[in-house]
């Protein structure tokens, strides 16, 4: 009953928020389909490409999700109980993450489909742009490195998942050619391809010999995926990136349906995680519910990475202005729903399984799938494939975003090919370069600085909210309080989390000085960016004050 109630409440709550708060944003931004989108005015067949909203929703939702709405909420629920994680996923998605995502997308389409960095440049200044892009490039290289490692792990661990994921890539190219070159309607192509995609994991599980050639070492998968993301970043968006994400989204929708059935009809499952555990958590009981809950949940409520996706690949494909509400705000609410179902999987498992939150989710998904007659083990593989789909779509999108950001940082003095190589090379370096970790263990560089990701990602979200708010105040001449209040909350929360992270390193037996240095650099960049933004707002006040008298 608990699972069913929390799921139904989430559905109703998100539905009301989409209707009411969505209408408020529609009016605030003055969305009008008479305004031509950059995908039409700047069409180039490479990055700018007007896209059906169903396809774009699939791309955007798949790209922003990653492993965040699974890993973060499950981890937070295990630390503090399921209720705090659940409430933050609801209210964070609806009133902070959703407006953040929609605002980033809308501000981008009003600025030629360029990134939030360009919005910062116009309304805050050149220095603000350089600070913001420096922050985002560092974050994106870390994201590419970590998602690359996660994709390697899932592909190497289960040949059925590797087979299905590889099939996605092949079918995506066929889809892109059929729809964009041979002008076949997306719906008949979708109807033919979706059963193939959905049945691939089952087929590979029942006939393991099919997936046997995909049983490769992690090192081999590393270089295969490196080649893949290099291609995904520079090929026309319609040929690989967009259709792959679109096709993958149907598997993700299928996962949402299975998760919904499990939440609604899983009364036989006993809830073994308490609603509330404690105000503190961690080995030394020194990780407080604030700020840790709001940093750990990450993409399940708000993520700075989303602003980069919305103002990076998505805005260049948006066909009509009003589609931004469905794609930007709707995708975040859908991700919040995925987070709620992820919380449900740990509620019935009781603890994080060996292998981490992804395996916990996959095992819970297998139990949910058994309710509709799917073999539980096949369901586990499907759950793992769903997360792998999230990871892969975020990985290839993040690589393309890294290319965009580097090009904007250099005012396009670096071309798309060297920019892509720089981004991927930085990520691969984080995988291959070793450093000293806790207890003197030798670990990859990405693992040494990964603990900072949650805080840096939420800090990026705060900076994104701030940039959008300045544009609303200066450019649209409207009240931006609905973004400024969440901005201050996320800013203070993220900085507090970074300060605690630095404190923990200084009292540790073997301090991680690399983590400390990176944390300090990000904090300095953020503080300088905030100062530039507040100065821009003050300039606006000085200009408008005499006119209001």
Buried (B, 14 or more C-beta within 10 A) or exposed (E): EBBBEBBEEBBEBBEEBBEEBBEEBBEBBEBEEEEBBBBEEBBEEBBBBBBBBBBBBBBBBBBBBBBBBBBBBBBBBBBBBBBBBBEBBBBBBBBBBBBBBBBBBBBBBBBEBBBBBBBBBBBBBEBBBBBBBBBBBBBBBBBBBBBBBBBBBBBBBBBBBBBBBBBBBEBBBBBBBBBBEEEBEBEEBBEBBBEEBBEBBBBBBEEEEBBEEBBBEEEEBBEBBBEBBBBBBBBBBBBBBBBBBBBBBBBBBBBBEBBBBBBBBBEEBEBEBEBEBEEBBEEEEEBBBEBBBBBBBBBBBBBBBBBBBBBBBBBBBBBBBBBBBBBBBBBBBBBBBBBBBBBBBBBBBEEBBEEBBBBBBBBBBBBBBBBEEBBBEBBBBBBBBBBBBBBBBBBBBBBBBBBBBBBBBBEEEBEBEBBBBBBBEBBBBBBEEEBBBEEEEEBBBBBBBBBBBBBBBBBBBBBBBBBBBBBBBBBBEBEBEBBBBBBBBBBEBBBBBBBBBBEBBEEEEEBBEBBBEBBEBBBEBBEBBBEBBEBBBEEBEEEEEEEEE
